[in-house]
């Protein structure tokens, strides 16, 4: 049972890897006994929106993350309190809260730059979970600590560089979009190359940032908004 597992210090390397492997929520509930313990792997299908203020500055990002079916089933065990076979927003509220509160520990799986300058994030808002067709989807807004004038470019990178959590940005026109952007802005999305299943399995077992022969492999998706 989750609540029977010993909690590791959140500052330890094992705790950090646990947080990545179990995608925020389990980081607050479980840990592993040591580096050799089996570690689950989570797959996320994602979309993102870049939100602009009326003055043309970027004010926030909106993330929509859908977890794979196996992880969705695992993390929602026992949450159907009334036993009606459905998970409501109220029943998922505490899990959404845990997810959001754990996001800073993994850097929100997001980086952002305005005109080449790194941006800091504020406190996430409007977090919610929906469970439909066996898939759990997290939606939340991630404000920039200070609105970023982006009269030339604004770029984001989404994913887990260690590849304990595998992010895939959907291959649709709404994969990364802007809302309220100045007229003429264009979004370009650069996805990582598709990996051979054998390579995926290998990377899922190790921290590629600590492995010399794979540290240069791109596993994150980048999007750039270019404005006139």
C-alpha positions in Angstrom: 0.0 0.0 0.0 1.2 3.5 -0.7 0.9 4.7 2.8 3.0 1.8 4.1 6.1 2.7 2.2 8.8 4.6 4.1 9.2 8.2 3.1 12.6 9.2 1.9 14.0 12.7 2.5 12.8 14.9 -0.4 16.3 16.3 -0.7 18.0 13.0 -1.3 18.9 11.8 -4.8 16.5 8.9 -4.4 13.6 11.2 -3.5 14.4 13.4 -6.5 14.4 10.4 -8.9 11.2 9.2 -7.3 9.5 12.5 -7.9 10.4 12.4 -11.5 9.4 8.8 -12.0 6.0 9.1 -10.5 5.2 12.5 -11.9 4.7 14.8 -8.9 1.7 13.1 -7.2 3.5 10.0 -6.0 6.5 12.1 -4.9 4.3 13.3 -2.1 3.0 9.9 -1.2 5.7 7.3 -1.8 9.4 6.6 -2.2 11.6 3.7 -3.1 13.9 1.7 -0.8 17.0 2.4 -2.8 18.5 3.0 -6.3 18.1 -0.6 -7.3 14.3 -0.6 -6.7 12.0 -1.0 -9.6 10.8 2.3 -10.9 7.5 3.0 -12.7 7.6 5.0 -15.9 5.0 7.6 -16.8 3.9 8.7 -20.3 2.3 12.1 -20.8 0.5 13.5 -23.9 0.6 17.2 -23.7 -0.7 20.4 -25.1 0.2 24.0 -24.2 -1.2 27.5 -24.6 0.8 30.7 -24.3 -1.3 33.4 -22.8 -0.8 37.1 -23.6 -1.9 40.2 -21.8 -3.6 43.1 -23.7 -0.3 45.0 -23.8 1.3 42.1 -25.8 3.3 40.7 -22.9 3.3 37.0 -22.1 1.6 36.5 -18.7 1.2 32.7 -18.3 1.3 29.3 -19.8 -1.6 26.8 -19.7 -0.7 23.1 -19.6 -3.0 20.2 -20.5 -1.3 16.9 -19.6 -3.0 13.5 -20.2 -1.4 10.6 -18.4 -1.2 7.1 -19.9 -3.9 4.6 -19.0 -1.8 2.5 -16.7 -0.6 5.4 -14.6 -4.1 6.9 -14.6 -5.5 3.7 -13.1 -2.6 3.5 -10.6 -2.8 7.0 -9.3 -6.6 7.1 -9.0 -7.0 3.9 -7.0 -9.4 4.4 -4.0 -10.5 7.9 -5.0 -14.1 6.9 -6.0 -15.4 7.6 -2.5 -19.1 7.0 -3.2 -18.4 3.9 -5.3 -20.5 5.0 -8.3 -17.8 4.1 -10.8 -17.2 7.8 -11.7 -14.5 10.2 -10.5 -15.8 13.7 -10.0 -13.9 16.9 -9.7 -14.5 16.9 -6.0 -13.0 13.4 -5.6 -10.0 14.4 -7.7 -9.5 17.8 -6.0 -6.9 16.5 -3.4 -4.9 14.7 -6.1 -4.9 17.9 -8.2 -3.6 19.8 -5.2 -0.8 17.4 -4.6 0.2 17.5 -8.2 0.4 21.3 -8.3 2.2 21.6 -4.9 4.9 19.1 -6.2 5.4 20.9 -9.5 8.2 23.3 -8.3 10.3 20.2 -7.2 10.6 19.2 -10.9 10.8 22.7 -12.4 7.3 22.4 -13.7 8.9 20.2 -16.5 9.0 23.6 -18.3 11.5 26.3 -19.2 10.7 29.6 -20.9 12.7 32.4 -22.4 11.6 35.9 -23.6 13.8 37.3 -26.3 16.5 34.8 -25.1 16.2 35.7 -21.4 15.2 32.9 -19.0 11.9 33.5 -17.2 10.8 32.5 -13.7 7.4 31.1 -12.8 5.0 32.0 -10.1 2.5 29.9 -8.3 0.3 27.6 -10.5 -3.4 28.4 -10.5 -6.7 27.0 -11.9 -5.5 23.4 -11.4 -8.0 20.6 -12.1 -8.2 16.9 -13.0 -10.6 15.1 -15.2 -10.9 11.3 -15.6 -12.5 10.3 -18.9 -12.2 7.1 -21.0 -9.6 5.7 -18.5 -7.3 8.7 -19.0 -6.5 11.2 -16.2 -5.9 14.8 -17.5 -4.3 17.6 -15.5 -5.0 21.2 -16.5 -3.3 24.2 -14.8 -2.1 27.7 -15.5 1.5 28.6 -14.9 2.0 32.3 -14.5 5.3 34.0 -15.2 6.6 35.7 -12.1 6.7 38.9 -14.1 4.9 39.4 -17.4 7.5 39.2 -20.2 7.6 41.7 -23.1 8.0 39.4 -26.1 8.1 41.8 -29.0 10.5 39.5 -30.8 10.3 36.0 -29.5 9.1 33.8 -26.7 10.2 30.2 -26.4 9.2 27.3 -24.2 10.6 23.8 -23.6 8.4 21.0 -22.2 9.6 17.7 -21.0 11.7 15.8 -18.5 15.4 15.8 -19.6 16.1 12.8 -17.4 13.4 10.9 -19.3 12.0 9.3 -16.2 8.8 10.9 -17.4 8.2 10.8 -21.2 6.4 13.8 -22.6 4.8 13.7 -26.1 3.4 16.9 -27.5 0.3 16.0 -29.6 0.8 16.1 -33.3 -2.1 18.4 -34.0 -2.5 22.1 -35.0 -3.4 22.9 -31.4 -0.3 21.3 -29.9 1.1 24.7 -28.8 -1.1 27.8 -29.5 -1.2 31.4 -28.4 -4.1 33.3 -26.9 -4.3 37.1 -27.2 -0.9 37.3 -29.0 -0.2 40.4 -31.1 -1.3 40.1 -34.7 1.2 38.4 -37.0 2.8 36.1 -34.4 3.8 32.6 -35.6 4.3 29.5 -33.5 6.9 26.9 -34.5 7.1 23.6 -32.8 10.3 21.4 -32.8 9.7 17.9 -31.5 12.4 15.4 -30.6 13.1 12.6 -33.0 11.1 9.5 -32.5 13.0 6.9 -30.5 13.3 3.2 -31.2 11.4 1.2 -28.6 14.6 -0.5 -27.5 16.2 3.0 -27.0 13.1 4.1 -25.1 13.3 1.1 -22.8 17.0 1.8 -22.1 16.5 5.5 -21.4 13.6 4.7 -19.1 16.1 2.9 -16.8 18.6 5.6 -16.4 19.2 9.3 -15.9 20.4 10.3 -19.3 21.8 13.6 -17.9 24.4 11.4 -16.0 25.2 9.1 -18.9 27.9 10.4 -21.3 26.8 8.5 -24.4 23.1 9.7 -24.2 23.3 13.1 -22.5 23.1 14.9 -25.9 19.8 13.2 -26.9 16.9 15.5 -27.2 13.8 14.2 -25.4 12.0 17.6 -24.8 9.8 19.5 -27.2 10.5 23.2 -28.0 8.1 25.8 -29.3 9.0 29.3 -30.4 6.6 32.2 -30.9 8.0 34.8 -33.3 6.3 38.1 -33.5 6.8 41.0 -36.0 
